[in-house]
Amino acid sequence: MSIRSAVPKIVVVLGPTASGKSALAVVIAEKYNGEVISADSRQVYRGMHIGTAKITRREMRGVPHHLLDVASPKKQFSAAQFQKLGQRALRDILRRGKLPIICGGTGHYIAALLDKQTLPNVPPDASLRKELEKLSTEELFAKLQKLDQRRAADIDRHNPRRLIRAIEIVTKTGRPVPVANSLEFGDKNSISYSNVLKNIGIGNVRVLKIGLRVPEKELKKRLHTRLLQWFRRGLISEVKKLKRTGVSSKRLAEFGLVYRSVDRYLKSAVSKDEMLDEIDHDLRHYVKRQLTWWKRDKNIRWVKNERAVFAAVKKFLQ
């Protein structure tokens, strides 16, 4: 089914890890002639499939997906780079008369793509970074808390690269790390964006943000099930292959979550049980950071089941 509208429309499907976003986005795309733009800070990297829960070709069911496997894991990929490629994909999908469906769990990436977010143009400061790299992750996090409590609340406190970058931005600008501008609902079902995408040749658009709400107990169960599936599918082999292709332990630590822990296991720094406990703990804290980010976005329509999702999308598109 394809629903045309005088005003371009975009659907966003977001939610915590293991909430079922990817599968739902595919169904919406099949039903409404759409294409999916992935908004995930780790799925942009090639060779990182299992540990990022990247959707497989079979699971895509022929629906085109964008912003997957676009960067080398040996190199940094910034939100600014994602913004540029993501807005290019948005323009292309809209100009072909299809429905863009932004799907992901990285709130910063979704904000960079849609919410008038001005990404800080702060060049790297080699001298400052050299000093900060002498600090432990705990010391870096404590430093960021003093400088910018809001950013500290939703950052990966074990990721030295992100901690250093956040401290660098605050130190160089004298201001907190910027967040997306607040936008008002155009009606009960969508947000009216005025010239958000003007710089890529698109004027006014309407955006429906759908958040998948999963009960805490159920989500914990899904996270544990996913963790076991990752290892059955060959997560350890995936990390070994990344290391063989030149991805350093330092870089794996920057990716955080499963990659940091598996690398520690491969270096015999932790036992298998300790690795599993570490990953389980990190995943639950990652979910908390995701929810903290979205809590301040009052334009998200949180739903509990697929039926509510499809009712909201149908009303929005018609």
N, C-alpha and C positions, 0 to 999 in steps of 0.2 A: 504494500500500500504506500502511495506517495501523496502527501498532503502539501499543496502549494500555498504560499502565503505571500502577501505583498511585503511584509516585514520579515527579513531572515530570522530564523529561529535556531536555537542551540539547546541541546539537552546535556546536562551534566549529571553523571551517576558517580557518587562518591560514597565513602564509608570506610570503616577500619579494615585492616587486613583480615582476609577470610570471611568477609561479609557477603560474598557472592556477586561482586560488582561486574566482573568480566563477563560472566555467563549472561547476566541480565542485559548488559549493553549489547551483546550479540543478538539477543531476542528482539530488543527494541529496533536495532538496525535492520533486521530481517523484516520486521513488520512495517517499518516506515521508510524503507529505502535509504538507510543511513550508512555512515562510515564512522569508525571509532578512532579517536585520538587518545593514545595512552598518556596519562599524566602521572608517571611514576619515575622517581629520581634514580632508580636502579635498573629499571627495565630498558632504559635507553642504551645500556651497554651490551655489546656483543659478547657471547660466551657465558653470560650470566642468566641462565634460564630457570634452573630448578630452584635456586636459593632466592629468586625474586618472584616465584610463582607466575612466571610469564606465560601468557596464554599460548597454547600450541596451535599449529596450523589446523589440526583436526577440530579443535575447540572453536576456532574462528568460523568454521562452516561457510567459508567463502566470503565472509564480510571483510572488506579492506580495513586494515589497521595501520595507523601512522605513529611515528615516534617510538618505534621499537627497533633495537639493534642499530642505532644511528651513531654510536660513539665507541671508541676504543676504551676498554677498562683501564688501560695504562695512562690515559689522559684525563684531565679534569673536564667535566661538562657542567656548565653553569646554568642557573635559572634564566639568565639573559639569552644564552644559546637556545634553550628550550623555548623561550618566548618567541624568538625569531622563527624557528622551524615550525612551532605550533601554530602561529598566526598565519604562516604561509599555507599550512595544511587546511586551516579553517577557510581561508579565502578560496582555495581550490575546490573544496567540497561544496561550499555555498554557491560558487559560480557554476557548478555543474548541476545545481538544483537538488542536491541531496542534503540529508539531515546530518549535521555534525553531532556526534555523541562523545563528549569528553568523559573519559572514564579513568579514575585513579584514586590513589590514597595519599598523594603528596599535595597537601593543601597549598604549599608555597608555589608549586607549579601551576595549579589551577588559577590561583590569584594572579600570577604573572601573566597568564594568558588572557584573562577576562576582566579583572577588576581594577583597571586604571592604575595598576601598581607601577610606580616609577622605581625601577631597579637602580640601586645606588651605583653611580659611576666612580667607584673608588679603586684606583689601580693598586696592585699588590705592593706592599712596602717590605722589601727584602730584609731591611734592618730590623723592623718590628717583628717580623715573622721569625727571624733567627732567635730573637730574645724569647718570644712566646714558645717556641719549640723546645726550650729548655725546661718548661713547666710540665708537670704531669697533667693528665686529663682532669683530675680532681681539682687541681689548682687553677686550670683554665676555666672550668665551670664556675668555681667560686668567684673568679675575677669577672666573668660575664654577668653573674648574678648581681654584683655590685654596680655594674655599668648599665645593664638593661634586663630588668627582672622579667618583662614580658617575653623577650626572645629566649631567655633561659628556661622559661616554663615549657616551651614546645620544641626545644632543640634536643638532638641526640647527645646527651651529656658524656657519652663515651667516644664521640667522634672528634678527634683533635682538629681535623681540617675545618669542619664547620664551626667549631668553637673559636679557632683562630681567626677565621674570616669574619665572624660576627664581632669579635673584639676589635678587629682591624677597622671595620666599618664605623663602629661607635667611636673609636679613638680618633679616626681621621675626620669624621664629620661633626663630632661633638653632639650627635643626636642618636636616639634609639634606631635600631634597624627598622626601616619603614614597613608598614603593613598595607594591605589592600584598602582602598578607599571604601567607605560605607556607601551602599546603594539602596534605594528604596524600592519596595514592591510596586510594580505597575498595577497589579491586581492581586487576588488571593493566590494565584497560581504561578506567577512568573515575575521576573525582574525586567524593567525597561532600561536598557543601556543606551545612553546618548553618545554617539561617536566614540565608543570604546575602541572600536577597531578602525577608526578613521585613517590611521597611518598605513593600513594595508588595503585601502580602497573600499572599505565597507562602512556604511553609516550606522543608522540605528539598527539594533538587533534586540530580540527578546530571548531571555535565557531562563530555563527552568532548571533549578538545582534540586536534585533528589538525593537525599541521604538515606542509606540503608541502616536501620536501627536493629541490632541483634541483641537479645538479652545477654547479660554478662556471662551467665553460666553456660549458655549455648555457645557463645563466642570462644570461651576458654576451651571448650571441647573441640571446636573446629580448629583452633590453633594447634592443639596437641595432635589431632589427626593429621593436619597438614605437615607438621614437623616429622612425624613418622613416615609419611608418604615421601617427603623429600629424600630421606635416607634410603628408602627402598628404590627410588628412582636413580640414585647415584650422585647424591650431593657431594660426597667426599671426592669422588672421581672428577666432578666438575671443578672443585677447588684445586685439585692436583693439576688439572689441565691448565687452569689460569696461571698457576705458578710456573708451569713448564713454558708457557708462552711469554713469560717475562713480567707478570704482575707481582709486585713485591709484597712482602708481609705488611709493610707500612701502608701500602695502597689497600690491601684487603682489610686492614684495621679501619681505614677510612670509610669503607662501605658499611662497616658495622654489622649488627645482627648476626646472621648465620656465618657469613664469610670470615669475620674476625674470630669467632669461636672455633670453627673447623680448622682454621690455620693454626690456632693455638694447640688443638688436639694433634695435628700432624707434626708439630714440633715437640710433642710430648710435654707440653706445659700444663695440660689438664688431661684427666682421664675421660673416657667416653661418657660415663655418667655425669661428670662435672660439665662436659661440653653440652650435653642435652639439657641439664638444669640451667646452664648459662643462657642458652638460646631461648628456652621457654620463658625465662625471666625477662630477657631483652624484648621478646615479641610482645609480652603483656605491657611492658612499659612503652613500647613503640605505639601500641594502640591508644594508650592514655595520652600520648603526645598528639596523635592524630585528632582525637576527640577534643583536646584542649584547643587546638588550632581552630576547629570548626565551631566551637562553642560561641565564639564572638560573631560568627556570620549568621545574622538573623534571617537571611534570605533563603536558607536551606529548608526545604520541605522534607522533614524526616518521616519515613514510612516503615511499617513493620512487615509488609508482605508484598509479593509481586502483584497481587490484585490491585492494591492501592497505587502501585507504581504505574501500571498500565492505564488506570483510570485517570491519573494525573497527566500522563503524557498525551493521552487521547484528547482530553479537554484542552490542553495547552496548544496542541497542533491544530485543532479545529477552530 
